[in-house]
Amino acid sequence: VSSIDAPPCLVVLVSPKNIDFAIAASTRASFKISFQGKEEASRGYKFGAITWSDGRHDVRIVFAVNIE
């Protein structure tokens, strides 16, 4: 299951919310992430992370988005 850690001025959508990670190190998983700044968002870089967890293992991706 994915969880999103992002500032409140940023809308982050992840698809799919669930990813199956296999034991093999060479396994690949595809996903899409979209970012949208809310009207009250100030310009500049915003930072956050997306984490997929099975309760035992975590896969975390950090991001930086520049709102212009």
All heavy atoms as TSV, in Angstrom:
chain	resi	resn	atom	element	x	y	z
A	1	VAL	N	N	0.851	-1.174	0.000
A	1	VAL	CA	C	0.000	0.000	0.000
A	1	VAL	C	C	0.897	1.237	0.000
A	1	VAL	O	O	1.885	1.287	0.728
A	1	VAL	CB	C	-0.929	0.004	1.228
A	1	VAL	CG1	C	-1.750	1.259	1.281
A	1	VAL	CG2	C	-1.809	-1.218	1.230
A	2	SER	N	N	0.528	2.242	-0.787
A	2	SER	CA	C	1.342	3.451	-0.854
A	2	SER	C	C	0.873	4.476	0.169
A	2	SER	O	O	-0.300	4.538	0.527
A	2	SER	CB	C	1.275	4.072	-2.255
A	2	SER	OG	O	-0.024	4.525	-2.535
A	3	SER	N	N	1.816	5.263	0.641
A	3	SER	CA	C	1.509	6.415	1.484
A	3	SER	C	C	2.312	7.591	0.938
A	3	SER	O	O	3.417	7.421	0.417
A	3	SER	CB	C	1.836	6.147	2.948
A	3	SER	OG	O	3.213	5.931	3.114
A	4	ILE	N	N	1.728	8.787	1.043
A	4	ILE	CA	C	2.336	9.981	0.470
A	4	ILE	C	C	2.629	10.974	1.585
A	4	ILE	O	O	1.761	11.279	2.402
A	4	ILE	CB	C	1.390	10.613	-0.567
A	4	ILE	CG1	C	1.108	9.618	-1.685
A	4	ILE	CG2	C	1.979	11.904	-1.113
A	4	ILE	CD1	C	-0.010	10.036	-2.615
A	5	ASP	N	N	3.859	11.444	1.605
A	5	ASP	CA	C	4.280	12.486	2.534
A	5	ASP	C	C	4.612	13.709	1.681
A	5	ASP	O	O	5.634	13.727	0.993
A	5	ASP	CB	C	5.502	12.029	3.336
A	5	ASP	CG	C	6.035	13.102	4.268
A	5	ASP	OD1	O	5.273	14.022	4.606
A	5	ASP	OD2	O	7.204	13.006	4.657
A	6	ALA	N	N	3.712	14.700	1.670
A	6	ALA	CA	C	3.885	15.882	0.826
A	6	ALA	C	C	3.374	17.106	1.566
A	6	ALA	O	O	2.509	16.990	2.437
A	6	ALA	CB	C	3.127	15.712	-0.480
A	7	PRO	N	N	3.880	18.300	1.216
A	7	PRO	CA	C	3.366	19.510	1.850
A	7	PRO	C	C	1.894	19.725	1.477
A	7	PRO	O	O	1.454	19.284	0.406
A	7	PRO	CB	C	4.252	20.622	1.284
A	7	PRO	CG	C	4.915	20.058	0.093
A	7	PRO	CD	C	4.928	18.578	0.247
A	8	PRO	N	N	1.116	20.399	2.340
A	8	PRO	CA	C	-0.318	20.566	2.086
A	8	PRO	C	C	-0.641	21.368	0.820
A	8	PRO	O	O	-1.738	21.257	0.294
A	8	PRO	CB	C	-0.839	21.297	3.320
A	8	PRO	CG	C	0.315	21.566	4.193
A	8	PRO	CD	C	1.531	20.945	3.616
A	9	CYS	N	N	0.316	22.130	0.301
A	9	CYS	CA	C	0.073	22.938	-0.894
A	9	CYS	C	C	0.242	22.145	-2.182
A	9	CYS	O	O	0.066	22.673	-3.272
A	9	CYS	CB	C	0.994	24.151	-0.902
A	9	CYS	SG	S	2.740	23.711	-1.011
A	10	LEU	N	N	0.555	20.858	-2.073
A	10	LEU	CA	C	0.841	20.031	-3.240
A	10	LEU	C	C	-0.081	18.814	-3.261
A	10	LEU	O	O	-0.195	18.098	-2.273
A	10	LEU	CB	C	2.304	19.578	-3.189
A	10	LEU	CG	C	2.893	18.920	-4.416
A	10	LEU	CD1	C	2.908	19.889	-5.597
A	10	LEU	CD2	C	4.308	18.465	-4.123
A	11	VAL	N	N	-0.743	18.603	-4.407
A	11	VAL	CA	C	-1.569	17.409	-4.602
A	11	VAL	C	C	-0.718	16.372	-5.325
A	11	VAL	O	O	-0.174	16.651	-6.394
A	11	VAL	CB	C	-2.828	17.729	-5.436
A	11	VAL	CG1	C	-3.622	16.466	-5.706
A	11	VAL	CG2	C	-3.684	18.770	-4.743
A	12	VAL	N	N	-0.579	15.184	-4.723
A	12	VAL	CA	C	0.222	14.111	-5.302
A	12	VAL	C	C	-0.679	12.893	-5.474
A	12	VAL	O	O	-1.309	12.443	-4.523
A	12	VAL	CB	C	1.425	13.756	-4.400
A	12	VAL	CG1	C	2.253	12.653	-5.023
A	12	VAL	CG2	C	2.266	14.979	-4.116
A	13	LEU	N	N	-0.737	12.384	-6.705
A	13	LEU	CA	C	-1.533	11.189	-6.995
A	13	LEU	C	C	-0.608	10.081	-7.480
A	13	LEU	O	O	0.275	10.325	-8.305
A	13	LEU	CB	C	-2.579	11.491	-8.063
A	13	LEU	CG	C	-3.589	12.586	-7.714
A	13	LEU	CD1	C	-4.476	12.883	-8.901
A	13	LEU	CD2	C	-4.418	12.182	-6.514
A	14	VAL	N	N	-0.823	8.865	-6.947
A	14	VAL	CA	C	0.002	7.709	-7.298
A	14	VAL	C	C	-0.899	6.619	-7.868
A	14	VAL	O	O	-1.955	6.331	-7.317
A	14	VAL	CB	C	0.738	7.160	-6.054
A	14	VAL	CG1	C	1.569	5.955	-6.410
A	14	VAL	CG2	C	1.590	8.221	-5.422
A	15	SER	N	N	-0.462	6.037	-8.978
A	15	SER	CA	C	-1.209	4.950	-9.589
A	15	SER	C	C	-0.230	3.878	-10.060
A	15	SER	O	O	0.730	4.203	-10.752
A	15	SER	CB	C	-2.006	5.481	-10.777
A	15	SER	OG	O	-2.692	4.442	-11.414
A	16	PRO	N	N	-0.413	2.643	-9.682
A	16	PRO	CA	C	-1.412	2.119	-8.765
A	16	PRO	C	C	-1.001	2.356	-7.312
A	16	PRO	O	O	0.169	2.610	-7.027
A	16	PRO	CB	C	-1.431	0.632	-9.087
A	16	PRO	CG	C	-0.033	0.326	-9.508
A	16	PRO	CD	C	0.438	1.569	-10.228
A	17	LYS	N	N	-1.961	2.250	-6.409
A	17	LYS	CA	C	-1.666	2.424	-4.984
A	17	LYS	C	C	-0.951	1.209	-4.410
A	17	LYS	O	O	-0.216	1.316	-3.444
A	17	LYS	CB	C	-2.944	2.698	-4.202
A	17	LYS	CG	C	-3.547	4.050	-4.526
A	17	LYS	CD	C	-4.651	4.384	-3.562
A	17	LYS	CE	C	-5.242	5.734	-3.879
A	17	LYS	NZ	N	-4.401	6.830	-3.478
A	18	ASN	N	N	-1.182	0.057	-5.011
A	18	ASN	CA	C	-0.538	-1.184	-4.559
A	18	ASN	C	C	0.393	-1.702	-5.643
A	18	ASN	O	O	0.023	-1.745	-6.815
A	18	ASN	CB	C	-1.570	-2.264	-4.251
A	18	ASN	CG	C	-2.468	-1.890	-3.098
A	18	ASN	OD1	O	-2.016	-1.318	-2.122
A	18	ASN	ND2	N	-3.737	-2.203	-3.209
A	19	ILE	N	N	1.587	-2.103	-5.241
A	19	ILE	CA	C	2.561	-2.695	-6.151
A	19	ILE	C	C	3.060	-3.989	-5.517
A	19	ILE	O	O	3.370	-4.022	-4.323
A	19	ILE	CB	C	3.757	-1.749	-6.408
A	19	ILE	CG1	C	3.284	-0.498	-7.144
A	19	ILE	CG2	C	4.843	-2.448	-7.210
A	19	ILE	CD1	C	4.391	0.510	-7.401
A	20	ASP	N	N	3.136	-5.041	-6.311
A	20	ASP	CA	C	3.682	-6.319	-5.840
A	20	ASP	C	C	5.165	-6.366	-6.176
A	20	ASP	O	O	5.536	-6.309	-7.347
A	20	ASP	CB	C	2.966	-7.498	-6.499
A	20	ASP	CG	C	1.545	-7.639	-6.012
A	20	ASP	OD1	O	1.293	-7.328	-4.827
A	20	ASP	OD2	O	0.682	-8.043	-6.808
A	21	PHE	N	N	5.992	-6.442	-5.167
A	21	PHE	CA	C	7.431	-6.570	-5.351
A	21	PHE	C	C	7.812	-8.022	-5.126
A	21	PHE	O	O	7.511	-8.596	-4.092
A	21	PHE	CB	C	8.191	-5.679	-4.368
A	21	PHE	CG	C	7.987	-4.220	-4.612
A	21	PHE	CD1	C	7.046	-3.504	-3.894
A	21	PHE	CD2	C	8.728	-3.558	-5.576
A	21	PHE	CE1	C	6.851	-2.157	-4.123
A	21	PHE	CE2	C	8.543	-2.216	-5.817
A	21	PHE	CZ	C	7.601	-1.510	-5.093
A	22	ALA	N	N	8.457	-8.613	-6.112
A	22	ALA	CA	C	8.876	-10.008	-6.013
A	22	ALA	C	C	10.202	-10.095	-5.264
A	22	ALA	O	O	10.893	-9.096	-5.056
A	22	ALA	CB	C	9.017	-10.608	-7.410
A	23	ILE	N	N	10.561	-11.296	-4.897
A	23	ILE	CA	C	11.803	-11.523	-4.162
A	23	ILE	C	C	13.023	-11.287	-5.048
A	23	ILE	O	O	14.045	-10.802	-4.594
A	23	ILE	CB	C	11.814	-12.949	-3.583
A	23	ILE	CG1	C	10.686	-13.078	-2.556
A	23	ILE	CG2	C	13.143	-13.288	-2.966
A	23	ILE	CD1	C	10.478	-14.482	-2.047
A	24	ALA	N	N	12.929	-11.590	-6.324
A	24	ALA	CA	C	14.070	-11.453	-7.231
A	24	ALA	C	C	14.496	-9.989	-7.349
A	24	ALA	O	O	13.676	-9.100	-7.496
A	24	ALA	CB	C	13.714	-12.000	-8.611
A	25	ALA	N	N	15.792	-9.762	-7.281
A	25	ALA	CA	C	16.321	-8.402	-7.324
A	25	ALA	C	C	16.110	-7.728	-8.678
A	25	ALA	O	O	16.107	-6.509	-8.764
A	25	ALA	CB	C	17.805	-8.403	-6.975
A	26	SER	N	N	15.914	-8.506	-9.728
A	26	SER	CA	C	15.778	-7.933	-11.060
A	26	SER	C	C	14.331	-7.588	-11.421
A	26	SER	O	O	14.056	-7.180	-12.537
A	26	SER	CB	C	16.345	-8.896	-12.100
A	26	SER	OG	O	15.597	-10.105	-12.067
A	27	THR	N	N	13.407	-7.734	-10.493
A	27	THR	CA	C	12.001	-7.456	-10.766
A	27	THR	C	C	11.774	-5.948	-10.921
A	27	THR	O	O	12.346	-5.152	-10.191
A	27	THR	CB	C	11.124	-7.980	-9.617
A	27	THR	OG1	O	11.328	-9.376	-9.508
A	27	THR	CG2	C	9.666	-7.695	-9.863
A	28	ARG	N	N	10.930	-5.589	-11.880
A	28	ARG	CA	C	10.593	-4.190	-12.107
A	28	ARG	C	C	9.107	-3.985	-11.850
A	28	ARG	O	O	8.307	-4.876	-12.089
A	28	ARG	CB	C	10.900	-3.776	-13.544
A	28	ARG	CG	C	12.354	-3.802	-13.858
A	28	ARG	CD	C	12.581	-3.371	-15.270
A	28	ARG	NE	N	14.009	-3.458	-15.583
A	28	ARG	CZ	C	14.555	-2.866	-16.604
A	28	ARG	NH1	N	13.822	-2.157	-17.431
A	28	ARG	NH2	N	15.845	-2.980	-16.819
A	29	ALA	N	N	8.775	-2.799	-11.382
A	29	ALA	CA	C	7.382	-2.427	-11.170
A	29	ALA	C	C	7.185	-1.031	-11.747
A	29	ALA	O	O	8.027	-0.159	-11.567
A	29	ALA	CB	C	7.047	-2.445	-9.684
A	30	SER	N	N	6.094	-0.830	-12.453
A	30	SER	CA	C	5.802	0.465	-13.056
A	30	SER	C	C	4.746	1.195	-12.239
A	30	SER	O	O	3.848	0.574	-11.672
A	30	SER	CB	C	5.290	0.295	-14.482
A	30	SER	OG	O	6.275	-0.287	-15.288
A	31	PHE	N	N	4.849	2.517	-12.220
A	31	PHE	CA	C	3.875	3.347	-11.530
A	31	PHE	C	C	3.906	4.738	-12.151
A	31	PHE	O	O	4.840	5.098	-12.864
A	31	PHE	CB	C	4.170	3.422	-10.027
A	31	PHE	CG	C	5.546	3.932	-9.713
A	31	PHE	CD1	C	5.772	5.283	-9.514
A	31	PHE	CD2	C	6.620	3.065	-9.622
A	31	PHE	CE1	C	7.041	5.757	-9.239
A	31	PHE	CE2	C	7.889	3.525	-9.339
A	31	PHE	CZ	C	8.101	4.875	-9.145
A	32	LYS	N	N	2.868	5.507	-11.894
A	32	LYS	CA	C	2.787	6.887	-12.361
A	32	LYS	C	C	2.516	7.799	-11.176
A	32	LYS	O	O	1.754	7.433	-10.274
A	32	LYS	CB	C	1.674	7.057	-13.393
A	32	LYS	CG	C	1.953	6.354	-14.690
A	32	LYS	CD	C	0.848	6.609	-15.693
A	32	LYS	CE	C	1.165	5.864	-16.980
A	32	LYS	NZ	N	0.159	6.118	-18.005
A	33	ILE	N	N	3.153	8.961	-11.197
A	33	ILE	CA	C	2.962	9.957	-10.153
A	33	ILE	C	C	2.634	11.277	-10.834
A	33	ILE	O	O	3.292	11.664	-11.800
A	33	ILE	CB	C	4.222	10.134	-9.292
A	33	ILE	CG1	C	4.645	8.795	-8.690
A	33	ILE	CG2	C	3.990	11.166	-8.197
A	33	ILE	CD1	C	5.982	8.833	-7.993
A	34	SER	N	N	1.609	11.971	-10.353
A	34	SER	CA	C	1.301	13.301	-10.877
A	34	SER	C	C	1.337	14.302	-9.722
A	34	SER	O	O	1.008	13.974	-8.579
A	34	SER	CB	C	-0.059	13.320	-11.572
A	34	SER	OG	O	-1.093	13.061	-10.659
A	35	PHE	N	N	1.767	15.508	-10.058
A	35	PHE	CA	C	1.905	16.577	-9.068
A	35	PHE	C	C	1.115	17.789	-9.542
A	35	PHE	O	O	1.136	18.126	-10.729
A	35	PHE	CB	C	3.370	16.998	-8.924
A	35	PHE	CG	C	4.286	15.881	-8.534
A	35	PHE	CD1	C	4.992	15.174	-9.489
A	35	PHE	CD2	C	4.443	15.535	-7.207
A	35	PHE	CE1	C	5.845	14.148	-9.138
A	35	PHE	CE2	C	5.296	14.505	-6.842
A	35	PHE	CZ	C	5.993	13.814	-7.807
A	36	GLN	N	N	0.433	18.447	-8.612
A	36	GLN	CA	C	-0.274	19.679	-8.942
A	36	GLN	C	C	-0.213	20.604	-7.730
A	36	GLN	O	O	-0.557	20.209	-6.616
A	36	GLN	CB	C	-1.723	19.390	-9.302
A	36	GLN	CG	C	-2.494	20.622	-9.697
A	36	GLN	CD	C	-3.906	20.280	-10.136
A	36	GLN	OE1	O	-4.274	19.123	-10.264
A	36	GLN	NE2	N	-4.697	21.303	-10.361
A	37	GLY	N	N	0.233	21.852	-7.974
A	37	GLY	CA	C	0.273	22.837	-6.905
A	37	GLY	C	C	-1.104	23.447	-6.698
A	37	GLY	O	O	-1.814	23.739	-7.662
A	38	LYS	N	N	-1.512	23.600	-5.454
A	38	LYS	CA	C	-2.785	24.251	-5.157
A	38	LYS	C	C	-2.625	25.759	-5.353
A	38	LYS	O	O	-1.506	26.273	-5.420
A	38	LYS	CB	C	-3.207	23.942	-3.724
A	38	LYS	CG	C	-3.528	22.469	-3.505
A	38	LYS	CD	C	-3.993	22.235	-2.091
A	38	LYS	CE	C	-4.318	20.772	-1.854
A	38	LYS	NZ	N	-4.696	20.531	-0.455
A	39	GLU	N	N	-3.742	26.474	-5.433
A	39	GLU	CA	C	-3.701	27.917	-5.685
A	39	GLU	C	C	-2.873	28.671	-4.651
A	39	GLU	O	O	-2.210	29.637	-4.979
A	39	GLU	CB	C	-5.114	28.484	-5.739
A	39	GLU	CG	C	-5.842	28.120	-7.013
A	39	GLU	CD	C	-7.171	28.838	-7.140
A	39	GLU	OE1	O	-7.313	29.937	-6.587
A	39	GLU	OE2	O	-8.054	28.289	-7.806
A	40	GLU	N	N	-2.911	28.223	-3.408
A	40	GLU	CA	C	-2.182	28.927	-2.350
A	40	GLU	C	C	-0.699	28.531	-2.285
A	40	GLU	O	O	0.039	29.030	-1.435
A	40	GLU	CB	C	-2.840	28.691	-0.986
A	40	GLU	CG	C	-2.709	27.270	-0.458
A	40	GLU	CD	C	-3.802	26.302	-0.918
A	40	GLU	OE1	O	-4.608	26.663	-1.781
A	40	GLU	OE2	O	-3.828	25.195	-0.385
A	41	ALA	N	N	-0.269	27.669	-3.171
A	41	ALA	CA	C	1.127	27.208	-3.156
A	41	ALA	C	C	2.070	28.345	-3.539
A	41	ALA	O	O	1.858	29.034	-4.533
A	41	ALA	CB	C	1.309	26.043	-4.112
A	42	SER	N	N	3.084	28.519	-2.743
A	42	SER	CA	C	4.102	29.512	-3.065
A	42	SER	C	C	5.065	28.921	-4.090
A	42	SER	O	O	5.190	27.704	-4.227
A	42	SER	CB	C	4.856	29.928	-1.802
A	42	SER	OG	O	5.477	28.800	-1.220
A	43	ARG	N	N	5.730	29.805	-4.810
A	43	ARG	CA	C	6.701	29.351	-5.809
A	43	ARG	C	C	7.896	28.717	-5.124
A	43	ARG	O	O	8.186	28.992	-3.969
A	43	ARG	CB	C	7.137	30.542	-6.652
A	43	ARG	CG	C	6.010	31.122	-7.473
A	43	ARG	CD	C	6.445	32.380	-8.159
A	43	ARG	NE	N	7.532	32.084	-9.088
A	43	ARG	CZ	C	7.587	32.482	-10.332
A	43	ARG	NH1	N	6.632	33.225	-10.811
A	43	ARG	NH2	N	8.596	32.164	-11.104
A	44	GLY	N	N	8.578	27.876	-5.868
A	44	GLY	CA	C	9.790	27.255	-5.347
A	44	GLY	C	C	9.660	25.753	-5.227
A	44	GLY	O	O	8.660	25.152	-5.616
A	45	TYR	N	N	10.701	25.158	-4.678
A	45	TYR	CA	C	10.766	23.705	-4.567
A	45	TYR	C	C	9.977	23.202	-3.366
A	45	TYR	O	O	10.031	23.784	-2.283
A	45	TYR	CB	C	12.216	23.234	-4.467
A	45	TYR	CG	C	12.927	23.283	-5.792
A	45	TYR	CD1	C	13.687	24.385	-6.154
A	45	TYR	CD2	C	12.816	22.235	-6.697
A	45	TYR	CE1	C	14.325	24.435	-7.385
A	45	TYR	CE2	C	13.450	22.275	-7.924
A	45	TYR	CZ	C	14.204	23.382	-8.258
A	45	TYR	OH	O	14.824	23.428	-9.479
A	46	LYS	N	N	9.262	22.117	-3.591
A	46	LYS	CA	C	8.528	21.403	-2.540
A	46	LYS	C	C	9.063	19.978	-2.532
A	46	LYS	O	O	9.356	19.394	-3.578
A	46	LYS	CB	C	7.023	21.385	-2.825
A	46	LYS	CG	C	6.419	22.740	-3.136
A	46	LYS	CD	C	6.589	23.708	-1.999
A	46	LYS	CE	C	5.991	25.053	-2.394
A	46	LYS	NZ	N	6.701	26.167	-1.867
A	47	PHE	N	N	9.166	19.400	-1.348
A	47	PHE	CA	C	9.788	18.089	-1.193
A	47	PHE	C	C	8.843	17.123	-0.501
A	47	PHE	O	O	8.001	17.518	0.295
A	47	PHE	CB	C	11.076	18.223	-0.365
A	47	PHE	CG	C	12.054	19.195	-0.947
A	47	PHE	CD1	C	12.049	20.524	-0.558
A	47	PHE	CD2	C	12.971	18.783	-1.896
A	47	PHE	CE1	C	12.956	21.428	-1.101
A	47	PHE	CE2	C	13.877	19.673	-2.448
A	47	PHE	CZ	C	13.863	21.003	-2.053
A	48	GLY	N	N	9.008	15.849	-0.798
A	48	GLY	CA	C	8.196	14.840	-0.148
A	48	GLY	C	C	8.688	13.448	-0.493
A	48	GLY	O	O	9.764	13.279	-1.061
A	49	ALA	N	N	7.863	12.465	-0.170
A	49	ALA	CA	C	8.230	11.075	-0.426
A	49	ALA	C	C	6.973	10.236	-0.616
A	49	ALA	O	O	5.903	10.570	-0.103
A	49	ALA	CB	C	9.050	10.518	0.732
A	50	ILE	N	N	7.150	9.169	-1.358
A	50	ILE	CA	C	6.110	8.161	-1.530
A	50	ILE	C	C	6.695	6.837	-1.056
A	50	ILE	O	O	7.816	6.479	-1.432
A	50	ILE	CB	C	5.673	8.059	-2.997
A	50	ILE	CG1	C	5.112	9.407	-3.451
A	50	ILE	CG2	C	4.657	6.945	-3.191
A	50	ILE	CD1	C	4.976	9.554	-4.916
A	51	THR	N	N	5.964	6.139	-0.213
A	51	THR	CA	C	6.447	4.880	0.348
A	51	THR	C	C	5.420	3.781	0.092
A	51	THR	O	O	4.229	3.972	0.329
A	51	THR	CB	C	6.675	5.013	1.868
A	51	THR	OG1	O	7.568	6.088	2.116
A	51	THR	CG2	C	7.247	3.737	2.455
A	52	TRP	N	N	5.892	2.670	-0.425
A	52	TRP	CA	C	5.073	1.466	-0.541
A	52	TRP	C	C	5.537	0.524	0.568
A	52	TRP	O	O	6.733	0.325	0.761
A	52	TRP	CB	C	5.255	0.786	-1.890
A	52	TRP	CG	C	4.607	1.507	-3.023
A	52	TRP	CD1	C	3.325	1.342	-3.480
A	52	TRP	CD2	C	5.204	2.489	-3.861
A	52	TRP	NE1	N	3.103	2.171	-4.540
A	52	TRP	CE2	C	4.241	2.892	-4.806
A	52	TRP	CE3	C	6.461	3.089	-3.911
A	52	TRP	CZ2	C	4.489	3.839	-5.777
A	52	TRP	CZ3	C	6.715	4.040	-4.881
A	52	TRP	CH2	C	5.740	4.408	-5.797
A	53	SER	N	N	4.601	-0.066	1.278
A	53	SER	CA	C	4.960	-0.946	2.387
A	53	SER	C	C	4.067	-2.179	2.397
A	53	SER	O	O	2.869	-2.084	2.114
A	53	SER	CB	C	4.812	-0.199	3.713
A	53	SER	OG	O	5.133	-1.051	4.791
A	54	ASP	N	N	4.669	-3.311	2.738
A	54	ASP	CA	C	3.885	-4.529	2.929
A	54	ASP	C	C	3.770	-4.855	4.418
A	54	ASP	O	O	3.358	-5.936	4.792
A	54	ASP	CB	C	4.490	-5.696	2.157
A	54	ASP	CG	C	5.855	-6.128	2.668
A	54	ASP	OD1	O	6.360	-5.525	3.642
A	54	ASP	OD2	O	6.437	-7.062	2.091
A	55	GLY	N	N	4.166	-3.919	5.270
A	55	GLY	CA	C	4.143	-4.148	6.708
A	55	GLY	C	C	5.470	-4.644	7.244
A	55	GLY	O	O	5.753	-4.551	8.428
A	56	ARG	N	N	6.289	-5.163	6.359
A	56	ARG	CA	C	7.606	-5.674	6.758
A	56	ARG	C	C	8.728	-4.965	6.000
A	56	ARG	O	O	9.783	-4.699	6.548
A	56	ARG	CB	C	7.672	-7.171	6.508
A	56	ARG	CG	C	8.945	-7.792	6.956
A	56	ARG	CD	C	8.905	-9.289	6.843
A	56	ARG	NE	N	10.210	-9.828	7.209
A	56	ARG	CZ	C	10.627	-11.015	6.902
A	56	ARG	NH1	N	9.832	-11.834	6.238
A	56	ARG	NH2	N	11.814	-11.422	7.253
A	57	HIS	N	N	8.481	-4.669	4.733
A	57	HIS	CA	C	9.475	-4.006	3.885
A	57	HIS	C	C	8.909	-2.690	3.368
A	57	HIS	O	O	7.711	-2.595	3.108
A	57	HIS	CB	C	9.838	-4.889	2.682
A	57	HIS	CG	C	10.352	-6.226	3.067
A	57	HIS	ND1	N	9.534	-7.323	3.127
A	57	HIS	CD2	C	11.589	-6.648	3.416
A	57	HIS	CE1	C	10.238	-8.372	3.499
A	57	HIS	NE2	N	11.503	-7.993	3.681
A	58	ASP	N	N	9.774	-1.702	3.220
A	58	ASP	CA	C	9.387	-0.401	2.678
A	58	ASP	C	C	10.224	-0.085	1.451
A	58	ASP	O	O	11.428	-0.356	1.425
A	58	ASP	CB	C	9.604	0.728	3.700
A	58	ASP	CG	C	8.696	0.605	4.903
A	58	ASP	OD1	O	7.606	0.025	4.775
A	58	ASP	OD2	O	9.078	1.103	5.978
A	59	VAL	N	N	9.570	0.479	0.429
A	59	VAL	CA	C	10.250	1.013	-0.746
A	59	VAL	C	C	9.872	2.491	-0.787
A	59	VAL	O	O	8.699	2.830	-0.878
A	59	VAL	CB	C	9.817	0.297	-2.042
A	59	VAL	CG1	C	10.449	0.962	-3.250
A	59	VAL	CG2	C	10.170	-1.180	-1.976
A	60	ARG	N	N	10.887	3.360	-0.710
A	60	ARG	CA	C	10.633	4.800	-0.585
A	60	ARG	C	C	11.281	5.546	-1.740
A	60	ARG	O	O	12.433	5.304	-2.076
A	60	ARG	CB	C	11.205	5.304	0.742
A	60	ARG	CG	C	10.923	6.745	1.036
A	60	ARG	CD	C	11.358	7.053	2.467
A	60	ARG	NE	N	10.971	8.389	2.834
A	60	ARG	CZ	C	11.807	9.379	3.073
A	60	ARG	NH1	N	13.106	9.171	2.987
A	60	ARG	NH2	N	11.358	10.555	3.405
A	61	ILE	N	N	10.527	6.462	-2.315
A	61	ILE	CA	C	11.024	7.333	-3.381
A	61	ILE	C	C	10.819	8.769	-2.909
A	61	ILE	O	O	9.717	9.156	-2.527
A	61	ILE	CB	C	10.259	7.092	-4.698
A	61	ILE	CG1	C	10.509	5.673	-5.177
A	61	ILE	CG2	C	10.649	8.118	-5.741
A	61	ILE	CD1	C	9.699	5.289	-6.377
A	62	VAL	N	N	11.888	9.544	-2.924
A	62	VAL	CA	C	11.775	10.958	-2.562
A	62	VAL	C	C	11.612	11.790	-3.836
A	62	VAL	O	O	12.015	11.373	-4.918
A	62	VAL	CB	C	12.994	11.440	-1.741
A	62	VAL	CG1	C	13.072	10.702	-0.428
A	62	VAL	CG2	C	14.282	11.252	-2.523
A	63	PHE	N	N	10.990	12.973	-3.699
A	63	PHE	CA	C	10.797	13.831	-4.866
A	63	PHE	C	C	10.986	15.297	-4.500
A	63	PHE	O	O	10.863	15.677	-3.330
A	63	PHE	CB	C	9.414	13.619	-5.503
A	63	PHE	CG	C	8.255	13.929	-4.595
A	63	PHE	CD1	C	7.817	15.238	-4.410
A	63	PHE	CD2	C	7.582	12.918	-3.949
A	63	PHE	CE1	C	6.738	15.518	-3.585
A	63	PHE	CE2	C	6.494	13.181	-3.119
A	63	PHE	CZ	C	6.076	14.489	-2.944
A	64	ALA	N	N	11.304	16.057	-5.505
A	64	ALA	CA	C	11.365	17.518	-5.417
A	64	ALA	C	C	10.607	18.062	-6.616
A	64	ALA	O	O	10.831	17.636	-7.746
A	64	ALA	CB	C	12.811	18.011	-5.450
A	65	VAL	N	N	9.675	18.980	-6.373
A	65	VAL	CA	C	8.851	19.571	-7.417
A	65	VAL	C	C	9.016	21.081	-7.354
A	65	VAL	O	O	8.906	21.675	-6.271
A	65	VAL	CB	C	7.368	19.193	-7.220
A	65	VAL	CG1	C	6.483	19.865	-8.264
A	65	VAL	CG2	C	7.182	17.692	-7.260
A	66	ASN	N	N	9.297	21.696	-8.489
A	66	ASN	CA	C	9.439	23.152	-8.551
A	66	ASN	C	C	8.137	23.770	-9.035
A	66	ASN	O	O	7.714	23.539	-10.155
A	66	ASN	CB	C	10.594	23.531	-9.494
A	66	ASN	CG	C	10.895	25.012	-9.454
A	66	ASN	OD1	O	10.431	25.727	-8.579
A	66	ASN	ND2	N	11.695	25.467	-10.389
A	67	ILE	N	N	7.496	24.542	-8.167
A	67	ILE	CA	C	6.260	25.230	-8.529
A	67	ILE	C	C	6.648	26.607	-9.059
A	67	ILE	O	O	7.286	27.387	-8.366
A	67	ILE	CB	C	5.313	25.354	-7.327
A	67	ILE	CG1	C	4.905	23.954	-6.870
A	67	ILE	CG2	C	4.088	26.190	-7.689
A	67	ILE	CD1	C	4.012	23.934	-5.663
A	68	GLU	N	N	6.248	26.874	-10.298
A	68	GLU	CA	C	6.607	28.151	-10.921
A	68	GLU	C	C	5.420	29.061	-11.020
A	68	GLU	O	O	4.316	28.696	-11.075
A	68	GLU	CB	C	7.188	27.909	-12.314
A	68	GLU	CG	C	8.463	27.112	-12.238
A	68	GLU	CD	C	9.081	26.900	-13.607
A	68	GLU	OE1	O	8.377	27.001	-14.627
A	68	GLU	OE2	O	10.280	26.649	-13.654
